[in-house]
Amino acid sequence: MKNKIYIPLILLPVWFILYFSLENITNWLVWDLFNLEKTAHLTEAIRFFIFEVPKVLMLLILIVFVVGIIRSFFTAERTRKALEGKPLFVGNIMASSLGIVTPFCTCSAIPLFLGFVEAGIPLGVTFSFLIAAPMINEVALVLLFGLFGWQTALIYVATGLFIAIFSGWTIGKLKLEKWVEEWVYQIQAGKLNKEEEKLKLNDRISAGFTAVKDIVSKVWIYIILGIAVGAGAHGYVPTDFMASFMGRDVWYSVPLAVLLGVPMYSNAAGIIPIVQVLLEKGAALGTSLAFMMAVIGLSLPEAIILKKVLKYPLLFTFIGIVAIGIMLVGFLFNIIF
């Protein structure tokens, strides 16, 4: 359908008008239509929920659509070719940067790991990619941009890149190849799709709509649940409560945040609205970022999946190095901010 090219041009102005009217619509609903008391805790919770849910979902739809188009230019084979033959540190930087824009997540860990090892890509470079791909994702970026502004979103990308580069480089320097399961080197790893399609603009727009359908349909419930929890905390949790154990003056707050985050299983859609309220209630920025990154970047499902290709010493080294990188980021931002 040639007309598909014009659909975004028609919908985009509608999106902007609605998005920038959300606050007025929310105030009218809460204070005029529902006639709720402005200073009540329940009113604050309801207003937070009504405003944040459409705001976050609208941002998510727009950014996922754009990222879906960008991702149509990348394939697993192109990613692998781009990383082949690169020296360690340069490879770590490239792998971490590619991890941001390529459509791979935790469940892609094993086939990607096999494909990269088969291509002779160094182990440390492979880990930089595997860390960056799930940790720096479009859902987290959209939520951080929508809830905290572009500065925090930029901090998130920069710190995520630092952790991926630092962790991959360290693993590469330690020469831990012997702790990869033997069968990984013995098989002809699953061939990644080598077909290079020449997609037309219409196809790339279709890829954007497909990305919206696939991603938003999977995370919308987590967004609503996360914002619901955040709304309750926004309305009822005392302002100084979080500061008592997650503030910048509490020396153990960052390690505690990472320890709490590592065994948890959530995604950006569920955890970031909660992080918003943590900050609002007195938690330090570095501590909150450390908690969020531990949940997203060191999830239990990823560890279970990677155990199929890594022996315990390498798996625990991977978790430990990433955790240290996250804690360094947390301490740094608690000092700066």
SERO-4910 file (N, C-alpha, C, O; in steps of 0.05 Angstrom, whole numbers):
BEGIN
 pado doro    nc1    nc2    nc3   cac1   cac2   cac3    cc1    cc2    cc3    oc1    oc2    oc3
  Met    A     17    -24      0      0      0      0     17     25      0     32     30     19
  Lys    A     16     41    -21     32     65    -22     22     85     -1     38    101      9
  Asn    A     -3     85      6    -14    104     25     -2    101     53     -4    119     69
  Lys    A     10     78     58     22     73     84     43     93     91     47    100    114
  Ile    A     57    103     71     77    123     75     66    148     88     80    162    103
  Tyr    A     41    155     81     30    180     91     16    177    118      9    197    130
  Ile    A     13    153    128     -1    149    154     14    163    177      1    177    192
  Pro    A     41    161    179     54    175    200     51    206    198     50    220    218
  Leu    A     51    216    173     48    245    170     21    255    179     18    278    188
  Ile    A      1    238    177    -26    245    186    -28    243    216    -40    260    229
  Leu    A    -17    221    227    -20    215    256     -2    233    274     -9    238    297
  Leu    A     21    241    263     40    256    280     29    282    291     32    287    315
  Pro    A     15    299    276      4    324    287    -17    317    309    -19    331    329
  Val    A    -33    297    304    -53    289    324    -39    280    350    -48    287    372
  Trp    A    -17    266    347     -2    257    371      8    281    387      5    282    411
  Phe    A     20    301    373     30    324    387      8    340    401     12    349    424
  Ile    A    -14    344    388    -36    359    400    -46    345    425    -50    358    446
  Leu    A    -50    319    423    -60    305    446    -39    303    469    -46    307    492
  Tyr    A    -14    299    461      7    296    482     10    321    498     11    320    523
  Phe    A     10    344    485     14    369    499    -11    380    512    -11    401    524
  Ser    A    -33    365    509    -58    373    522    -64    355    546    -84    358    560
  Leu    A    -46    335    551    -52    315    572    -55    327    600    -73    319    615
  Glu    A    -38    346    606    -40    358    633    -66    372    637    -79    369    658
  Asn    A    -75    388    618   -100    402    620   -124    383    621   -143    386    637
  Ile    A   -122    361    605   -144    341    605   -144    327    633   -166    323    644
  Thr    A   -121    321    643   -120    308    669   -131    325    691   -147    316    708
  Asn    A   -123    351    692   -134    369    712   -164    372    710   -178    373    731
  Trp    A   -174    373    686   -203    376    682   -218    351    693   -238    353    706
  Leu    A   -207    328    687   -219    303    696   -219    301    726   -240    294    738
  Val    A   -196    306    738   -193    301    767   -207    323    783   -222    317    802
  Trp    A   -203    348    776   -213    369    793   -241    379    785   -256    388    803
  Asp    A   -248    378    759   -274    388    751   -295    366    748   -317    367    759
  Leu    A   -288    345    732   -307    324    728   -311    307    753   -334    302    761
  Phe    A   -289    297    764   -291    280    788   -295    297    814   -304    286    834
  Asn    A   -287    323    812   -291    341    835   -276    331    860   -288    331    882
  Leu    A   -251    322    857   -236    311    879   -222    334    894   -215    354    882
  Glu    A   -218    330    920   -204    350    936   -175    352    928   -161    331    927
  Lys    A   -165    376    922   -139    379    911   -116    370    929    -96    361    920
  Thr    A   -119    374    955    -97    368    973    -98    339    985    -80    332   1000
  Ala    A   -117    323    977   -120    297    988    -99    278    976    -91    281    953
  His    A    -90    258    992    -70    238    983    -82    222    960    -68    216    940
  Leu    A   -107    215    962   -120    199    941   -121    214    915   -116    203    893
  Thr    A   -127    240    916   -128    256    892   -100    257    878    -99    255    854
  Glu    A    -79    260    894    -52    261    882    -46    234    869    -34    234    847
  Ala    A    -53    212    881    -48    186    869    -64    182    843    -53    173    823
  Ile    A    -89    190    843   -106    187    819    -96    205    797    -95    197    774
  Arg    A    -89    229    804    -79    248    784    -53    238    771    -50    239    747
  Phe    A    -35    228    787    -10    217    778    -16    194    758     -3    193    737
  Phe    A    -34    176    765    -40    153    748    -52    161    722    -44    152    701
  Ile    A    -72    179    723    -87    187    698    -68    202    679    -71    200    655
  Phe    A    -50    218    690    -32    234    673     -9    217    662     -3    219    638
  Glu    A      3    199    678     27    185    669     21    162    650     37    157    632
  Val    A     -1    148    653     -7    125    636     -8    132    606      7    121    590
  Pro    A    -26    151    598    -26    158    570      0    172    561      8    169    538
  Lys    A     12    188    578     37    201    571     59    181    564     72    184    543
  Val    A     63    162    581     84    142    577     77    124    553     95    118    536
  Leu    A     52    116    550     45     99    527     47    114    501     56    102    481
  Met    A     40    139    500     43    154    476     72    158    468     79    155    444
  Leu    A     89    164    488    118    166    482    129    140    472    145    139    454
  Leu    A    120    118    485    130     92    477    123     85    449    140     76    434
  Ile    A     98     90    441     89     85    414    105    100    393    114     89    373
  Leu    A    110    126    399    125    143    379    153    133    377    163    129    354
  Ile    A    167    129    399    196    123    398    200     94    388    218     90    372
  Val    A    183     76    395    185     48    385    181     48    355    194     32    341
  Phe    A    163     64    345    158     65    316    184     75    302    192     63    282
  Val    A    196     96    313    220    107    301    243     87    302    257     82    283
  Val    A    246     75    326    267     55    329    263     31    312    282     19    302
  Gly    A    238     23    308    231      1    291    241      6    262    251    -12    249
  Ile    A    238     31    253    248     38    226    278     37    225    290     26    207
  Ile    A    291     48    246    320     47    248    330     18    248    350     12    235
  Arg    A    317      1    263    326    -27    265    323    -42    239    336    -63    236
  Ser    A    306    -33    221    303    -47    196    329    -45    179    332    -60    160
  Phe    A    347    -27    187    372    -25    173    393    -44    184    415    -48    172
  Phe    A    387    -57    206    406    -75    219    396   -104    218    372   -109    223
  Thr    A    414   -122    213    409   -151    215    430   -163    233    451   -151    238
  Ala    A    425   -187    243    445   -201    259    471   -205    244    493   -202    255
  Glu    A    469   -211    218    493   -215    202    508   -189    199    533   -190    200
  Arg    A    495   -167    194    509   -142    191    523   -134    217    546   -124    217
  Thr    A    510   -139    239    521   -133    265    547   -150    270    567   -139    279
  Arg    A    545   -175    263    568   -193    267    591   -184    249    614   -183    258
  Lys    A    585   -178    224    606   -169    205    620   -143    215    644   -140    211
  Ala    A    604   -125    226    615   -100    235    635   -103    258    653    -87    261
  Leu    A    632   -125    273    649   -129    296    673   -147    291    692   -148    307
  Glu    A    673   -161    268    694   -179    262    721   -164    257    721   -143    244
  Gly    A    742   -175    269    769   -165    264    776   -139    278    797   -127    273
  Lys    A    758   -129    296    764   -104    310    781   -109    335    777   -129    349
  Pro    A    801    -92    341    816    -94    365    799    -91    390    777    -81    388
  Leu    A    809   -101    412    793   -104    436    777    -79    444    753    -80    445
  Phe    A    791    -57    451    777    -34    461    759    -21    441    736    -13    447
  Val    A    768    -19    416    751     -9    394    727    -26    390    705    -17    387
  Gly    A    732    -53    392    709    -72    389    689    -69    412    665    -71    407
  Asn    A    699    -64    436    681    -60    459    663    -35    455    639    -36    460
  Ile    A    675    -14    445    659     11    440    638      6    418    615     13    421
  Met    A    647     -6    396    629    -11    374    607    -31    382    583    -26    375
  Ala    A    614    -52    397    594    -72    405    573    -59    424    549    -65    421
  Ser    A    583    -43    442    564    -30    461    545    -10    446    522     -9    452
  Ser    A    556      4    427    540     23    411    520      8    394    496     16    392
  Leu    A    528    -14    381    509    -30    365    488    -43    383    465    -47    374
  Gly    A    495    -49    408    476    -61    426    452    -43    431    430    -53    437
  Ile    A    455    -17    428    433      2    434    412      0    412    388      1    417
  Val    A    421     -3    387    402      0    364    394    -26    352    377    -27    334
  Thr    A    406    -48    360    399    -74    348    377    -88    364    376    -86    388
  Pro    A    360   -103    350    336   -114    362    340   -140    377    327   -160    371
  Phe    A    358   -141    396    364   -165    410    360   -161    440    366   -140    451
  Cys    A    350   -182    453    344   -180    482    356   -205    495    371   -220    483
  Thr    A    349   -208    521    359   -230    537    355   -257    523    373   -274    523
  Cys    A    331   -261    511    325   -287    500    341   -292    474    341   -315    464
  Ser    A    354   -272    464    371   -276    440    400   -282    448    417   -286    431
  Ala    A    406   -285    474    433   -286    484    449   -310    472    471   -306    463
  Ile    A    437   -333    472    451   -357    464    457   -357    434    480   -360    426
  Pro    A    437   -354    416    444   -354    387    463   -332    380    481   -336    363
  Leu    A    462   -308    392    481   -287    387    509   -295    397    528   -291    383
  Phe    A    510   -306    421    536   -314    432    549   -334    413    573   -332    407
  Leu    A    534   -354    404    545   -374    387    554   -362    360    576   -368    350
  Gly    A    538   -345    349    545   -332    323    570   -315    325    586   -315    307
  Phe    A    572   -300    347    596   -283    351    621   -300    355    642   -293    344
  Val    A    619   -321    371    642   -338    376    651   -351    350    675   -353    344
  Glu    A    631   -360    334    638   -373    308    652   -354    290    670   -362    275
  Ala    A    645   -328    291    658   -309    274    685   -300    284    699   -284    271
  Gly    A    694   -311    307    720   -303    318    720   -277    332    742   -266    337
  Ile    A    697   -267    340    696   -241    355    705   -247    383    696   -266    396
  Pro    A    723   -231    394    734   -235    421    711   -237    442    690   -225    439
  Leu    A    717   -253    463    697   -257    484    689   -231    497    665   -227    502
  Gly    A    708   -214    503    702   -188    516    684   -171    499    666   -157    509
  Val    A    689   -170    473    672   -154    454    644   -166    454    624   -151    454
  Thr    A    642   -192    454    615   -205    454    600   -197    479    576   -192    478
  Phe    A    613   -196    502    600   -189    527    591   -160    527    570   -153    538
  Ser    A    607   -143    515    599   -114    513    572   -112    499    555    -97    507
  Phe    A    569   -127    477    544   -127    462    521   -138    479    500   -127    480
  Leu    A    526   -161    492    505   -175    507    496   -158    531    473   -161    540
  Ile    A    514   -142    542    507   -124    564    491   -100    555    470    -93    566
  Ala    A    500    -88    533    487    -63    523    460    -69    511    441    -53    515
  Ala    A    456    -91    497    431    -96    483    407    -96    501    387    -83    495
  Pro    A    407   -111    524    383   -110    541    382    -86    559    361    -76    566
  Met    A    406    -77    568    407    -55    588    398    -29    577    383    -14    589
  Ile    A    407    -22    552    400      4    540    379     -2    519    386     -8    496
  Asn    A    354      0    526    333     -7    508    313     17    504    312     35    521
  Glu    A    298     16    483    281     38    476    259     43    497    250     66    501
  Val    A    249     22    510    228     25    530    239     42    553    226     61    562
  Ala    A    263     34    563    275     49    585    280     78    577    275     96    593
  Leu    A    290     82    553    297    108    544    272    126    542    272    149    550
  Val    A    250    115    532    225    130    530    215    137    557    207    160    562
  Leu    A    215    118    575    204    123    602    220    144    617    209    162    629
  Leu    A    247    142    615    264    161    628    260    189    616    259    209    631
  Phe    A    258    190    590    254    216    577    227    228    585    226    252    591
  Gly    A    207    212    585    180    222    592    177    230    621    163    249    627
  Leu    A    189    215    639    185    219    667    206    238    679    199    253    698
  Phe    A    231    239    669    252    254    681    264    276    664    277    294    673
  Gly    A    259    274    637    272    293    619    296    282    604    305    260    610
  Trp    A    305    297    584    326    287    567    353    284    581    369    267    573
  Gln    A    358    301    602    383    299    615    387    271    628    408    259    626
  Thr    A    366    262    642    368    236    656    369    214    635    384    194    639
  Ala    A    354    216    613    355    196    592    383    194    580    393    172    575
  Leu    A    396    217    577    424    218    566    443    205    586    461    190    579
  Ile    A    439    210    612    456    198    633    453    168    632    472    153    634
  Tyr    A    428    159    628    423    130    627    438    117    604    451     96    608
  Val    A    438    129    580    452    118    557    482    119    562    496     99    556
  Ala    A    492    141    572    521    144    576    531    124    597    552    111    593
  Thr    A    517    121    619    526    103    640    523     74    631    540     57    637
  Gly    A    502     68    616    498     41    605    521     33    586    531     11    587
  Leu    A    529     52    569    551     48    551    577     43    567    593     26    560
  Phe    A    581     60    588    605     57    604    607     29    616    628     16    616
  Ile    A    585     20    628    584     -7    640    590    -29    620    605    -47    625
  Ala    A    577    -27    597    581    -47    576    610    -48    566    622    -69    563
  Ile    A    622    -24    561    649    -22    551    669    -32    573    687    -48    567
  Phe    A    665    -22    597    683    -29    619    682    -58    625    702    -71    629
  Ser    A    658    -69    627    655    -98    634    666   -116    612    681   -135    618
  Gly    A    659   -110    587    670   -126    565    700   -125    562    713   -145    558
  Trp    A    711   -101    565    740    -98    564    754   -113    586    774   -126    582
  Thr    A    743   -112    611    754   -126    634    753   -156    629    773   -170    634
  Ile    A    731   -167    620    728   -195    614    748   -204    593    760   -225    594
  Gly    A    751   -187    573    771   -193    551    799   -194    562    814   -212    554
  Lys    A    806   -176    579    833   -175    591    839   -199    609    862   -208    611
  Leu    A    818   -210    621    822   -233    640    826   -259    626    833   -279    638
  Lys    A    821   -260    599    826   -284    583    810   -308    595    822   -328    604
  Leu    A    784   -306    594    767   -326    608    754   -346    588    735   -359    595
  Glu    A    766   -349    564    754   -366    544    751   -395    553    734   -409    544
  Lys    A    769   -404    572    768   -432    581    743   -438    597    736   -461    601
  Trp    A    729   -417    606    705   -421    621    679   -419    605    657   -419    615
  Val    A    683   -419    578    660   -423    560    656   -453    556    676   -467    554
  Glu    A    631   -462    556    626   -491    552    639   -501    527    638   -488    506
  Glu    A    651   -525    529    667   -536    507    651   -539    481    661   -535    459
  Trp    A    625   -546    484    609   -552    460    606   -527    443    600   -529    419
  Val    A    609   -503    455    606   -478    440    627   -477    418    621   -468    395
  Tyr    A    651   -486    424    673   -485    404    673   -509    385    686   -508    364
  Gln    A    658   -530    392    659   -554    377    638   -555    354    642   -570    335
  Ile    A    617   -540    357    596   -541    337    599   -518    317    613   -498    322
  Gln    A    587   -521    295    584   -499    276    561   -483    285    538   -490    281
  Ala    A    567   -461    298    545   -445    311    524   -438    291    529   -434    267
  Gly    A    499   -436    302    476   -430    285    481   -407    266    488   -385    274
  Lys    A    479   -413    241    484   -392    221    463   -371    223    439   -376    221
  Leu    A    472   -346    226    454   -324    226    445   -319    197    460   -324    178
  Asn    A    422   -308    195    411   -303    168    429   -285    152    434   -262    160
  Lys    A    439   -294    130    458   -279    114    445   -264     91    459   -251     75
  Glu    A    419   -266     89    406   -253     67    404   -223     73    394   -215     94
  Glu    A    413   -207     54    412   -178     57    390   -167     40    392   -166     15
  Glu    A    368   -159     52    345   -150     37    348   -120     31    357   -105     48
  Lys    A    339   -112      8    337    -84      1    309    -75      7    291    -79    -10
  Leu    A    305    -64     30    277    -56     38    271    -28     27    288    -11     26
  Lys    A    246    -25     18    236      0      9    226     16     33    222      5     55
  Leu    A    221     42     29    211     59     51    185     48     62    181     48     87
  Asn    A    168     39     45    142     28     54    146      4     72    132      0     92
  Asp    A    166    -13     66    173    -36     82    184    -27    110    178    -40    130
  Arg    A    200     -6    110    211      3    135    190     15    153    191     12    178
  Ile    A    170     29    141    148     40    157    132     17    168    122     18    191
  Ser    A    128     -4    152    114    -28    162    129    -40    186    117    -50    205
  Ala    A    156    -40    184    172    -50    206    168    -34    231    168    -45    253
  Gly    A    164     -7    228    159     10    251    132      3    264    130      1    288
  Phe    A    111     -1    248     85     -9    258     86    -36    271     73    -41    292
  Thr    A    101    -55    260    104    -81    271    117    -80    298    109    -94    317
  Ala    A    138    -63    300    152    -60    326    133    -50    347    134    -59    370
  Val    A    117    -30    340     97    -19    359     78    -41    368     73    -44    392
  Lys    A     68    -56    350     49    -78    356     62    -99    375     51   -107    394
  Asp    A     87   -107    367    100   -128    382    109   -119    410    104   -133    430
  Ile    A    121    -96    412    133    -87    437    112    -76    456    111    -84    479
  Val    A     95    -58    446     75    -46    464     55    -67    474     46    -65    497
  Ser    A     48    -87    457     30   -108    467     41   -124    489     27   -136    505
  Lys    A     68   -125    491     81   -141    512     86   -126    538     86   -137    559
  Val    A     89    -99    536     97    -84    559     76    -66    571     80    -55    593
  Trp    A     53    -62    558     34    -43    567     24    -49    595     19    -32    612
  Ile    A     20    -75    601     10    -83    627     30    -76    649     23    -69    671
  Tyr    A     56    -80    643     77    -73    662     78    -43    667     83    -35    690
  Ile    A     74    -28    646     73      1    649     51      9    668     55     25    686
  Ile    A     27     -1    663      4      6    680      8     -3    709      3     12    727
  Leu    A     18    -27    713     23    -37    740     45    -20    754     42    -13    777
  Gly    A     66    -14    739     88      2    750     78     30    758     85     40    780
  Ile    A     63     42    741     53     69    747     33     68    769     31     87    785
  Ala    A     17     46    771     -2     43    793     13     42    820      5     55    839
  Val    A     34     27    821     51     26    846     63     53    851     62     63    874
  Gly    A     73     66    830     84     92    833     64    113    842     70    130    858
  Ala    A     39    110    832     18    129    840     12    126    870      8    146    884
  Gly    A     10    102    879      5     97    908     27    109    925     21    122    945
  Ala    A     52    104    917     74    116    932     75    146    931     81    160    950
  His    A     68    156    907     67    185    903     48    199    922     53    220    933
  Gly    A     25    186    926      4    198    942      8    194    972      0    211    988
  Tyr    A     20    171    980     19    164   1008     46    161   1022     47    163   1047
  Val    A     68    156   1007     94    151   1021    105    178   1030    107    197   1014
  Pro    A    114    181   1055    125    206   1065    150    213   1049    165    196   1040
  Thr    A    155    239   1046    176    248   1029    204    239   1038    221    234   1021
  Asp    A    208    237   1064    235    231   1074    239    201   1079    259    193   1090
  Phe    A    219    184   1072    221    156   1078    244    142   1062    260    129   1074
  Met    A    245    147   1036    265    134   1020    293    145   1026    313    131   1024
  Ala    A    294    170   1034    320    183   1040    333    169   1063    358    170   1066
  Ser    A    318    156   1081    329    144   1105    347    120   1099    365    114   1114
  Phe    A    343    106   1076    360     84   1069    369     84   1040    384     66   1032
  Met    A    360    103   1024    369    105    996    379    132    989    383    139    965
  Gly    A    384    149   1009    395    175   1004    424    175    999    438    155   1004
  Arg    A    435    198    990    463    199    983    481    198   1007    505    191   1005
  Asp    A    471    204   1031    487    204   1056    489    177   1068    503    173   1088
  Val    A    474    157   1058    475    130   1068    495    114   1052    490    108   1029
  Trp    A    518    108   1064    541     96   1049    534     70   1036    545     64   1015
  Tyr    A    517     54   1048    511     27   1038    488     27   1018    480      5   1009
  Ser    A    477     50   1011    453     51    995    457     39    967    440     25    956
  Val    A    480     45    954    485     35    927    489      5    927    476     -9    911
  Pro    A    507     -7    943    509    -36    944    482    -50    950    476    -70    939
  Leu    A    467    -38    969    442    -49    976    423    -49    952    408    -68    948
  Ala    A    422    -27    937    405    -25    914    412    -46    893    394    -58    881
  Val    A    438    -50    889    446    -71    869    439    -99    879    429   -115    863
  Leu    A    444   -104    904    437   -131    915    407   -136    913    399   -159    908
  Leu    A    391   -115    918    362   -119    915    354   -122    886    335   -137    880
  Gly    A    368   -109    868    360   -110    840    368   -135    825    354   -143    807
  Val    A    392   -146    832    402   -169    817    383   -193    816    378   -203    794
  Pro    A    371   -202    839    354   -225    837    326   -219    827    310   -237    822
  Met    A    319   -193    824    292   -186    816    289   -191    786    308   -190    771
  Tyr    A    264   -197    778    258   -199    750    236   -179    743    213   -181    751
  Ser    A    245   -159    728    225   -139    717    237   -128    692    260   -135    685
  Asn    A    223   -112    678    234    -98    655    231    -68    660    220    -59    680
  Ala    A    242    -53    641    242    -24    644    214    -13    648    209      6    663
  Ala    A    194    -25    634    167    -14    635    156    -16    663    141      1    671
  Gly    A    163    -37    678    153    -40    705    169    -25    726    158    -17    746
  Ile    A    195    -23    722    212    -13    744    216     17    743    219     30    764
  Ile    A    216     30    719    222     58    718    201     77    731    208     96    744
  Pro    A    175     71    727    156     88    742    159     87    772    154    106    787
  Ile    A    169     64    782    175     61    811    199     77    818    200     90    839
  Val    A    219     77    801    243     93    805    237    122    806    248    137    822
  Gln    A    218    131    790    209    159    790    200    167    818    208    189    828
  Val    A    185    150    831    175    157    858    197    155    879    197    170    898
  Leu    A    215    136    875    238    134    894    253    161    894    260    171    916
  Leu    A    258    172    871    272    198    870    255    220    882    265    237    897
  Glu    A    230    220    876    212    240    886    211    240    917    207    261    929
  Lys    A    213    216    928    211    213    957    237    214    972    238    209    996
  Gly    A    259    221    958    284    226    972    306    208    966    328    212    976
  Ala    A    302    187    949    324    169    942    344    185    924    336    202    908
  Ala    A    369    179    927    390    192    911    389    182    882    381    160    877
  Leu    A    398    200    863    397    193    835    415    169    829    407    150    815
  Gly    A    440    169    840    458    147    835    448    120    846    450    100    832
  Thr    A    436    121    869    425     97    881    401     86    864    399     62    860
  Ser    A    385    105    855    362     97    839    370     85    812    359     65    803
  Leu    A    390     98    799    401     88    774    413     60    778    410     42    761
  Ala    A    428     56    800    440     30    806    419      9    809    422    -14    799
  Phe    A    398     15    823    376     -4    826    363    -11    800    359    -35    794
  Met    A    357      9    783    344      5    758    362    -12    739    353    -31    726
  Met    A    388     -5    738    406    -20    720    411    -48    729    414    -66    712
  Ala    A    411    -53    755    414    -80    765    390    -97    757    393   -121    750
  Val    A    366    -86    759    342   -101    752    341   -107    722    335   -129    714
  Ile    A    348    -86    706    346    -90    677    370   -105    665    366   -123    648
  Gly    A    394    -99    675    418   -110    663    428   -136    675    444   -150    662
  Leu    A    419   -143    699    428   -168    711    404   -185    720    403   -195    742
  Ser    A    386   -189    702    361   -203    709    367   -233    712    385   -244    700
  Leu    A    351   -246    729    354   -274    734    350   -291    709    365   -310    705
  Pro    A    330   -285    692    327   -301    667    352   -300    649    359   -321    637
  Glu    A    365   -277    648    390   -276    631    411   -294    642    425   -308    627
  Ala    A    415   -294    669    435   -312    681    429   -341    675    447   -357    670
  Ile    A    403   -348    677    396   -376    672    401   -384    643    411   -406    638
  Ile    A    395   -366    625    399   -372    596    429   -374    590    438   -392    577
  Leu    A    445   -355    601    474   -355    596    488   -379    608    510   -387    599
  Lys    A    476   -390    629    489   -414    642    491   -437    622    508   -455    626
  Lys    A    476   -437    601    477   -459    582    502   -457    564    510   -477    552
  Val    A    514   -434    563    539   -431    547    563   -423    563    585   -424    553
  Leu    A    559   -415    589    581   -407    606    583   -425    630    563   -433    641
  Lys    A    608   -430    638    612   -444    663    610   -424    686    612   -400    682
  Tyr    A    606   -435    710    600   -418    734    621   -396    738    614   -374    744
  Pro    A    647   -402    737    667   -381    742    663   -357    723    666   -334    732
  Leu    A    658   -362    697    654   -340    679    628   -326    683    626   -301    682
  Leu    A    607   -342    689    581   -330    694    582   -311    718    571   -289    717
  Phe    A    594   -320    740    596   -304    764    615   -280    760    610   -259    772
  Thr    A    636   -284    744    653   -262    738    638   -240    723    641   -216    728
  Phe    A    622   -249    703    606   -231    687    587   -215    706    586   -190    704
  Ile    A    573   -229    723    554   -216    741    569   -197    760    560   -174    764
  Gly    A    591   -206    770    607   -189    789    617   -164    777    616   -142    788
  Ile    A    629   -166    752    640   -143    739    619   -122    732    622    -98    736
  Val    A    596   -132    721    574   -114    715    564   -100    740    558    -77    740
  Ala    A    561   -116    762    551   -105    787    570    -83    797    561    -63    807
  Ile    A    596    -88    795    616    -68    804    614    -43    787    615    -20    797
  Gly    A    611    -46    760    607    -23    743    582     -7    750    583     18    750
  Ile    A    561    -21    756    536     -7    764    540      8    790    531     31    793
  Met    A    554     -4    809    559      9    835    577     34    831    572     54    844
  Leu    A    597     32    814    614     55    808    598     78    797    601    101    805
  Val    A    579     72    779    562     93    768    544    104    790    541    129    791
  Gly    A    533     87    807    516     97    829    531    115    848    521    137    854
  Phe    A    555    107    856    571    124    874    578    151    861    577    172    874
  Leu    A    586    149    835    594    173    821    572    193    820    576    217    825
  Phe    A    548    184    813    526    203    810    515    213    837    504    235    838
  Asn    A    519    197    857    512    207    884    530    229    893    522    248    907
  Ile    A    556    228    884    575    249    891    570    274    875    571    296    885
  Ile    A    566    270    848    563    293    830    536    307    835    535    332    836
  Phe    A    515    291    838    488    303    840    479    303    869    457    312    875
***
